[in-house]
Amino acid sequence: MKIAVLINNAGVQGPTLKHTAQGFEQTFGVNHLGCFAFTALLLPKLMETPGSRIVVTSSGQHKGAKIDWEDLNAQRDYKWLPRYGASKLANLLFVFELDQRLRAAGAPVTAVACHPGLVGTNLARGSLWGNIAMTLIGLIFAKPAMGAWGALHAATGPITPGGYYGPTGFSGLRGPSGEGVPSEEARNPQFAERLWDVSVKMTGIDPGLPPVNRPS
């Protein structure tokens, strides 16, 4: 079986601290570590299909987010919206590093990121205010079908390797898909390499791509 496109779209957020079966803080564990591990495990199959793509769904909430490198499992503090933003920043750092390593290795695979804009989904449901917010967002901004445009663009349309695609209207919240501009932090090579190393250590899974030679 060949794989032409892998779209990593799993995502969670919520006001209550929860953990995955492996003991990771759930937001970081599902949104980033699961994506990292799943991609690493499927990478050999993707390599068999020249021109294949890896798409990772991020979010506009990555802008302004910070990763707490000393508390990735939220043992000291848990604020759910900052944690979600940090996980989406991790998605972009992962794509940045993955793209660099794939190109350095001459691999026939392209890594790219996308975002849905502001979409009414089940992501933040589970509380009264979450249900109300998602319903209003769906009415005012975009429904899930529209939110998929960025992922479809990244998976099948003309792209720049390592690019970031999603709605281009209304400050990136809705509208036709195009290439966006991620935050400066999401393109920090030191952060990207650090996240890669941390992810390998936490998951115990190594994608097998050597590090990129960067000027010191």
ZAMARGU-4260 file (C-alpha; in steps of 0.2 Angstrom, whole numbers, plus 5000, padded with zeros to 4 digits):
<rodrens>
0) 5000/5000/5000 | 5007/5017/4995 | 5003/5033/5004 | 5002/5049/4994 | 4996/5061/5007
5) 4996/5061/5026 | 4985/5074/5034 | 4988/5076/5053 | 4972/5084/5059 | 4969/5077/5076
10) 4966/5091/5089 | 4960/5093/5107 | 4958/5108/5119 | 4949/5110/5135 | 4948/5119/5152
15) 4952/5103/5162 | 4970/5096/5164 | 4970/5078/5156 | 4983/5066/5151 | 4985/5053/5137
20) 4987/5035/5140 | 5006/5038/5139 | 5005/5051/5153 | 5008/5066/5142 | 4998/5082/5145
25) 4983/5079/5133 | 4984/5095/5122 | 5003/5094/5119 | 5002/5075/5118 | 4988/5073/5105
30) 4991/5089/5095 | 5010/5088/5093 | 5017/5072/5100 | 5004/5061/5092 | 5007/5070/5076
35) 5026/5068/5077 | 5025/5049/5081 | 5012/5045/5068 | 5022/5054/5054 | 5038/5046/5060
40) 5030/5028/5059 | 5022/5032/5041 | 5038/5040/5034 | 5045/5025/5026 | 5029/5022/5016
45) 5028/5040/5011 | 5046/5039/5005 | 5040/5025/4993 | 5029/5038/4984 | 5038/5052/4975
50) 5029/5068/4977 | 5020/5063/4993 | 5015/5076/5005 | 5014/5078/5024 | 5001/5090/5030
55) 5000/5096/5048 | 4985/5106/5054 | 4990/5121/5065 | 4980/5137/5070 | 4981/5155/5070
60) 4982/5154/5088 | 5000/5149/5087 | 5004/5168/5085 | 5009/5175/5102 | 5011/5158/5109
65) 5026/5152/5119 | 5032/5134/5123 | 5036/5131/5141 | 5051/5120/5138 | 5053/5116/5157
70) 5035/5111/5160 | 5029/5102/5144 | 5018/5091/5155 | 5009/5105/5164 | 5015/5099/5181
75) 5017/5117/5187 | 5003/5126/5178 | 4989/5123/5166 | 4980/5136/5157 | 4971/5128/5143
80) 4971/5142/5129 | 4990/5146/5131 | 4993/5127/5130 | 4983/5125/5115 | 4992/5139/5106
85) 5009/5132/5111 | 5004/5115/5104 | 4999/5124/5087 | 5016/5133/5088 | 5024/5116/5090
90) 5015/5110/5074 | 5023/5124/5064 | 5040/5121/5072 | 5039/5102/5068 | 5034/5106/5049
95) 5049/5119/5048 | 5061/5106/5055 | 5054/5091/5045 | 5054/5101/5029 | 5072/5106/5032
100) 5078/5088/5036 | 5068/5080/5021 | 5076/5092/5009 | 5093/5090/5016 | 5091/5071/5014
105) 5085/5073/4996 | 5069/5064/5001 | 5054/5064/4988 | 5042/5070/5002 | 5036/5088/5005
110) 5030/5094/5022 | 5018/5108/5023 | 5006/5116/5036 | 4989/5123/5036 | 4976/5131/5047
115) 4957/5131/5046 | 4954/5149/5051 | 4940/5152/5064 | 4928/5137/5062 | 4913/5131/5072
120) 4918/5113/5077 | 4917/5101/5092 | 4935/5106/5097 | 4931/5116/5112 | 4914/5108/5116
125) 4911/5100/5133 | 4906/5116/5143 | 4892/5127/5142 | 4902/5142/5136 | 4912/5131/5124
130) 4896/5125/5116 | 4889/5143/5114 | 4906/5149/5107 | 4907/5136/5094 | 4889/5138/5088
135) 4891/5157/5086 | 4908/5154/5077 | 4900/5142/5065 | 4886/5155/5061 | 4897/5170/5059
140) 4913/5164/5052 | 4915/5146/5044 | 4908/5129/5045 | 4919/5113/5045 | 4918/5111/5026
145) 4925/5128/5023 | 4938/5125/5037 | 4945/5111/5026 | 4950/5122/5012 | 4967/5125/5019
150) 4970/5107/5021 | 4964/5103/5004 | 4976/5116/4997 | 4991/5110/5006 | 4987/5092/5001
155) 4983/5094/4983 | 4986/5112/4977 | 5002/5122/4972 | 5013/5125/4987 | 5030/5130/4993
160) 5038/5117/5003 | 5037/5121/5022 | 5023/5133/5018 | 5008/5138/5028 | 4991/5138/5020
165) 4973/5143/5025 | 4960/5157/5024 | 4966/5174/5017 | 4951/5184/5021 | 4946/5193/5036
170) 4963/5193/5044 | 4965/5174/5040 | 4949/5169/5049 | 4939/5164/5033 | 4939/5165/5015
175) 4948/5157/5000 | 4964/5148/5004 | 4982/5155/5001 | 4999/5155/5008 | 5000/5164/5025
180) 5014/5170/5036 | 5018/5161/5052 | 5025/5170/5067 | 5043/5173/5069 | 5044/5161/5083
185) 5037/5147/5072 | 5052/5149/5060 | 5065/5149/5074 | 5078/5135/5069 | 5085/5133/5087
190) 5067/5130/5094 | 5063/5119/5079 | 5078/5108/5082 | 5075/5108/5101 | 5057/5102/5099
195) 5063/5088/5087 | 5075/5082/5100 | 5063/5083/5114 | 5049/5074/5104 | 5061/5060/5100
200) 5065/5058/5118 | 5047/5059/5124 | 5040/5047/5111 | 5054/5035/5109 | 5052/5036/5091
205) 5065/5043/5079 | 5060/5048/5061 | 5078/5044/5056 | 5081/5060/5047 | 5099/5067/5051
210) 5100/5085/5058 | 5102/5100/5046 | 5119/5108/5046 | 5116/5126/5051 | 5129/5139/5054
215) 5134/5141/5072
</rodrens>
